Amino acid sequence: MNEESARHLPAPAAGPFPGLRRRGFLAATGAASLGALALTGCGGPGSDDGTGTGDGRPRRGGRLRAAFAGGGASETLDPHLANLFADVARAKALFDKLADHGADLSARPRLAAKWQPNKALDRWQVTLREATFHNGEPVTAQDVLYSYRRIADPKKAFRARASLEPIDLDASSATGERTIEFVLKRPTAEFPNILAASGAYIVPGNATDFDQRPIGSGPFRFVSFTPGRSAVFRRHDDYWEGAPHLDEIEFVIANDESARVNALLGGQVEYAHELAPTTARAHEGRGQIEIVRLRNSAMQGFAMKTDRAPFDDKRVRQAFFLIADREELVAGALSGAGEIGNDLFGKGYEYYADGLPQREQDLRRARALLKQAGAENLKVTLDTSAIAAGFTEAASIFRDQAAGAGVTIDVRTGSKDTYWSDILDSGTLCCYRSGAMPIEAHLSQRLLTGSTTNATAWHHKDFDALYQQAQSTPDSKDRAAVYARMQRRLYTEGGFLIWGFADWILGTARTVRGVDREAPANTLDWARFDKVWLA
């Protein structure tokens, strides 16, 4: 789920590992409501990462136990309600989407073998590959339409509903057993991102009962599920992409990070999700467990409200860009587990404007800009919260950096329960982060006049028009040029001060092979247990 739309969760039930009941939120996001949030690389699926003996060839058999933070007794296997990392990991083991996002956040075909637009980009023909559900029934166009219409039900709060909004599902239809014509409400060049939206899983037609015996088309089939404790799935031998190497995968819930680490060290699990940078430093290279760092998984920054003083003056925003010492922020707030940003979302992703000069701290120039804006001796409140790792540390570090430019920052720590809703409309400056999602989705969800999660209050009709131009541009190079133009505008005078990109950290037993080391969290090859094996 998106950080800014994190929902309240009940206290988790007591799981197999005691803990502090820490909530594990999806950092990413996709075009759904966070992004939604798909690929191989060095040490990725199907390869030996070199951390032990073996010839690199996958071995079949065994059960892998994976520890995640969970959501307690309210957990469900309904893939359309998947909000936590544990939910998504279980959903992608049981179900498939039409597409998913690669490591660069471009859409990759999954159940959809291909897609083709008309010239106006408002009708798309999708052809399904031959695939079967766990009960042996084929995946058909009718299953796709049922799934999407279920997600789009206005009476429900399904994750991908916002992502499917551009589709006119009443006008869309099956044109064959494995072909669908999607009719769109407006030209949409990035339609494949909709197919890849987080939560847009395909289920059998009329399926409603997902917690007793869910049937999907994914690489594993259902065995058992106890909400807040454990889920066990078995290899689906007829999976369209090839049967998994593992016999079984078990997802266990351990809400406290130390409980996940101790379970991994004690041999109770072979995979531990969401580890802290301090944990990684303590164990990396020691030989007991393997540390996997998924780069560029979470954007870190500050959001400046551009519709109110003092940040309604672009010179003040430009001064704040120059106040930030990004190296110090990454070192202090992220414990070095990340890389510096350049005030643009999506470093390394498709369409990222990587040709712009890396911004560095320049306090003298910052002071000059503040003086031009009549904002000398500026005082401003910076909202933060302990809701996300590094937020309070980043606020303190930036407060000290700003003092060098004559700016006084008052750090205000808000409630973890209401922080994301509080900072969406109130305040002037706040700590902010986001998980992986396509750059197009970041623009549409957060930077258009009508965007519902526009944390910087960036409202510019000419910017909106550029987005619509990009969406109606068939050629990808021409479309990239429009996106680059939009990013140059944001780099020059936008409201996001993006100082870094955090690693997402996993831990595995030394016997585990095939864990991807390139895919950001919440993309296709993250938690891709059908490609993992035990040496």
N, C-alpha and C positions, 0 to 999 in steps of 0.2 A: 504494500500500500504506500501511497505517498506519505512522506513525513508530515506534510502540512495538513493531511486529512486523516491522521492516525485516529482510529476509533478507540473508545475505552473498552478494556477487556476485563472480564471477571478474574478474580484471583485463581491461578491455576490449581488444579487438583494435585494432591501429593503424587509425584511421579516416582519412577524407580531410582531417581537420584535426588537427594535433598538439595534445596537451593534457596535463593533469595527471591524467587518468583519474578525474575527480570523479564520484561516483555521484549520479544524479538520482532521488530518492525521491518517490513520490506523496504529496502532502500531503493528502490527503484522504481521504478517505474515506468511505465509504458504509457501508451496513449489512453489507458483506461481511466485511471484517476490518479495513479502514479506510474505512473509509468510503466506504460508497460511494454513493463516492462517487458539476438538469441544467443574461427570458432575452434577450430582446433589450433594449437600452436605448440611450441616446444614443451614436451612433457605432457601433451594433451591426450585425448581419448585415443586408445589403440596404440599407445607408445609406452615404453619403459622410461620412467623418469630418472633412471640411473641411481636410485637410492637403494641399492642392494644387489643381491645376486640375481641371476636370471638372464635369459636371452632376449627379453622384451616381448615374447609371444604371450598373448593372453591365455590364462588358464581358466577352465570351466569348473564351477562348483563353489560351494560354501555360502555362508550367510554373512553379510556385512551389516553391522549395527552402527547406525548414524544418530548422533545426539544433536538435538535442536532445542532452542527455546520454544515454548508452546503457549497455548491459550486456555489450558485447563479443561474443565468439563464441557465447555461450550464448543470445543473443536468439532469439526465436521469434515467429511470427505467430499462434500458437494464442491466440485471444482470451480463453480461459478461464484462461490463465496470465499475462495482462497485469498486471504489477506496477509497472513504471517508467512515468514520464510518456510516454516515447517509445513504449512498448508500447501504452498506452491511446490515444494519438493515432493510431497506425497501426490499432488495432483499430476505432476509431469511424469511420475512413475506409472500412474494408472491410465492417464488420458493423453490425447494429442490435440494440438491446434492446427489450423490450416497452414500457419507459418509461425516462425519464431525469429528472435533477433540474434544475429551473429555477434562476434566479439566487437565488431565495429558498429553495432546497432543497426545494421542494414537487415532488411527482412529476408529470411531464407525459407524456401518451400519446405513444408512438412507433409501434412495430409493433402495439401494442394500440390499437385504435380506441376501445375503452371497456371498463370493468370495473364489475361490479355485485355487491354482497354479498347474502347472505341476512340475515334479521333477527338471527341469532345471530352473525354476522360470522365464521363458521368455514367458509363455502363462498363462493367467488367465481367468478362467470362472466366470462370474458375473451373478447372478440370481436376477432379480428385484422382489420386493414385489408387491402386487396388490395395485395400487394407481391410482387415476384419476386426470386429469386436471380440472380446474374450469369450463370448458365447458362440462364436463362429459365424455370426451374421455379418454381411458386408457393410462397410461404411458408405452411406449413400448421400445424395444431394438432399434428400428429405431430412436426414439426420442433422445435416448442417443447418438447414433452415429452422428446424425445431430448436436446435441449440441456441441459435442467434435470437430467435423470437422469445425464447425463455429468458435469455440474458436481458433483452430489451424491455421486459415487462415493467411498466412504470410503477406497479405496485410493489416491486421488489427492489432491493438495494444490491443488485449483483455488481461485481467489481468492474466488468467490462462494458457496462451499459453506456457510459459516456463515450467510450471509444467507438461503439457501433452507431452512434447518433447520425453520422453522415449517410448511412444506408437507409433507403426506403424499403423496409422489409415487406410491406404490403404489396409493393410493385415487383419485388424480386421473386424469382421462381426457378424451379428445377427444369432444365431443358433436356435432361436425360438422367439416367440412373446415377451418373457420376459427373454431371455438369450443371452448373448454376449460373444464372445471369443475375448479377447484383446491380440494381438500379440505385444510383446515388442522388442525393438531394442537390448536389452541386459538383462541379469538376473537382476531382481529388487525385492528384498525381501520386500521392503517397498512400494509396489504397492498400498496398501490401502491409503497411504498418498497422492498419486496422485488423487485418487477419492475424497479425502477430501480437495483438494487444494482450496484456496480462489478464488472465482469467477467461479468455475467449476459447474455452475448450469445447470439443465436440463430444456430445453424449448421444446414446441411442434415442431415437424418437420416442417421446412419451415417458422417458426416464424421470423418476421423481425421488426414488428411495436410494440414497447414496451412502448411508452409514451402515446398512445391514449387509448388502451385497452389491457394491457398485460395479458396473460393467463399463469398461472403456476400451480403447484400442491401443493403449500404451504398452510399454515393454514388460510391465509386471501386472499380474492379476491379483485380486483381493484374496487374503486368507483370514485376517482378523483385524479388529480395530477396537481399542479402548481409549476414548477421548481423554486427553491429558496425560496418557501414559505410554501407549505403544500402538504401532500399526505394523503388520507383517504382510508382505506381498511376495508372490512367487513368480518365477520366470514365465513369461508368455512365449512359448516356443514358436508361435506363428506370427510374431511381431513383424511388421512390414519391412523394418530396417535390419532385421536379424535378431535372433534371440539374445538376451543379455548373457554375459559370462557368469554372473552370480546365479546360484539356485534361488536365493531369497535375499530380500532387503528388509531390515527391521528399523523403523524410525522410533527412537525413544526420546522422551521429553526430559530435559534437564534445564531448568530456567536460569540457574546460577552459572555464570561462566566458569567459576572454579569447580563446580560439580562436573561440567563437561570435560574440563581438563583432567581432573582426577580420574574420571571414568576412562578416559583415553590412556592415561599413564598406567592405570591399573588393569588394562586389558578387558574392561567391561564393554567398551565400544572401540570401533576401528576408525571412526570419522567424527570429528567434533566441529560444529559450525559456530562462527562468530566468536573468535578469540580476540583478546585485547592485545594491543602492541606490546605491553610489558610482558605478557605471557609469551608472545612470539620471541622477544629478545632473550627471555630466560631459557628457551628450549631450542632455538634455532642453531643447527650445527652441532648439537650435543649428542646426536645419535640415538636418542631414545624414541622420539617421535619426529615426524616430518611436518614442517610449517609450509603452508601454501599461501602465497600472497596474490590475490586477484587485484590487479592494478586498475586504477581509474573507476573504481566501483561507486564512489560517493563524492559528489561535489561538495565543497565546503566554502562558505563565504558569509558575507553580510548583505542584507537587503536594505536599501535606502528607499524610503517612500518619496517618489518623484513628484507627487502632487501637493506637497506641503513643505513649509519651511523647516529646516534650512535647505533641504535637498530638492526643492523646486527650482533652484538655481544650479544649472549644470556645472558651473565653475566650482561649486562646493563639492559636487560628486566627483569631479575630476581631481580635486585636492585630496579627497579621501582615497582615491585610487593610488595616489602617490605617497600617502602616509604609510600604507601597508608594507611591512617588511615580510614578504611571503616566506622566505627561508626560515625566519624566526618563528612564524606562525606554524609552519609544517613541523618544525623541530619541537616546538613547545606544546602545541595543542594536539598534534597527532603522534607525538613521540617519534617523529621521523618516519612514520609508516605512511608515506604518500609522496606526492610531488607537487611542485608549485603550480598555481593557476595563472591565467592571464585575463581574468575578468570576462571569460566566455565559457559557457557550458559545453560539455561534451568533448573534452580533449581526447583525441585519438579516434573519435567517432566519425561516421560518414557525414560529410558536408562541413566538418570543423574548419574554421578559417585559421590555419596554422601559420600563415605567412605574416601575421602582424607582429611587430616588435614586442619582445617580452618586457612587460612593465616592471620597473624597479623602484625602490623607495627613493624619493627626492623631496626631502622636507623643505628645502629652500623654495622650490617651485610650488609646493603645496601652500606654503605661507603666502606667496605672491598671489596665487589664485584666490585664496580666502580674503586677502586684502582687496582685490579687485571686486569681489562679491560683497564687500562691506561686512564680512563675517569674521573679522579679527576677534580673538579672544572668545571664540565660539564655544558654547556649552550645549551638549546634546546627551540624551539618554540612550543607552544601548541595552536593549532587552535580550536576555539570555535565559537558559534553563539547563538543568541537569538531564533533560530529556534525551540528549544525544551526546555521545562521547566527544570530548574536546570542546564543547560549547562554552563552558564556564572558563576554561583555560584560554580559549581564543579571545573571549571578551576582555580578560585581564591583560593579556599581551597587547591587544590593540589599544586598550586604554593608555598603556604606557607609551606606545608608539605615537599616539596622537598628541601626547603632551609635548613631544618634540616639535610639533607644528603649532603649538600654542592653543590646541584644542583640549577642552576639559570634557571628559566622557564620564558620565555617571552610569555605572553598571547596575541594572535592575534585574534580579533573578525571579523569573515567573514560575508558575505552577507547571509541573510535568503533565498534569491531566488536561490543561486547557491551553498550553503554550501555542500550538499550531493555529488554533482558531483565534486566540488573542492577537497574535502578531499579523494575522492576515489583513485586518482592517485598521488596527490601532497602532500607536507608536510611530516613530520616524526611522529608527535604525534597529536592526535585530540580527541575531545569529541565524543562519539558514543552512540547510543542506538538502541534497536530493540524490536519489539513486539513479542508476542507469536508465536512460530512455533515449529514443531517437531525438536528434536536435530538432527536427520538425515538430515532435510532440512537445518538447520544452517550449518552443516558440508559441504553439497554439494554446497550450494549457496555461501559460504563465505570463505572456507578453502581449496578447491581443486585448483590445479594449473590452471585449466581452468575456475574457477568460475568468473563470470562477476562482482560480488560485493565483491571481495577479498580485503577488506579495510586494512588488515594487510600485504598484499603481502606475504602470507604464501605459499611458493611453494616448496613442498617436494614430490618427486615421491613415496617414501616409504609410506608416509601418504596417497597419492592417492590410492596406492595399498591396504592399509588396508580398505579404504572405499569400494572399489570394492569387497574385501573379505567379508565385512559385508553384502553387497547387494546380494551376491551369497550364503549366509549361511541360510539354511531353518529354523534351530532351533533357536527360539527366545533367549534362554539362551546363546547359543554359539555366536549369533549375538551381544548380550549385552556385552559379554566379549571382542569382538573386539572393540565396541564403547568405552568401559571403557579404553582399551589400548590407543586409540586415545586421549581420554580426559586426561589421565595421561601425555601424551606427551605435550599437550597444557598447562596443569597446570604447568608443569616444565619449559617450554621454549616458550610458545606461544606468540602471539602478542596482545591478548586482555587482558587488565587489567580490569576485571569486578568487580566493587566495590559494586554494589547494584542492587536491583530489586524493582522497584517502584510499588506502589499500583495504580490501576485505580479507580477513585472515581466517584460514581454516587449519585444522590439525588432523593428521592421519597417522595410523600405525604404519610402521615401516614395511609391513606386508602388503599395503594397499598400492595398487598401480592404476594408471589410466585417469587419474584426477586431472582435469584441465587446469592449466596455469595461466591461461590468457583471457578467458571469458569473465567479464565483470559479473558481479552478483546479479541474479535474476535474469540472465540471458540463457540461451539454449544450452550451452555446455556447462553452466553452473549446476551443481547437484545432479549431474548426468550419470546416474548410477547404472544405467544399462551398458555403459562403456567401461565400467570399473571392474577390476578383478583382484583376487587375493593371490599373492605370489606364494 
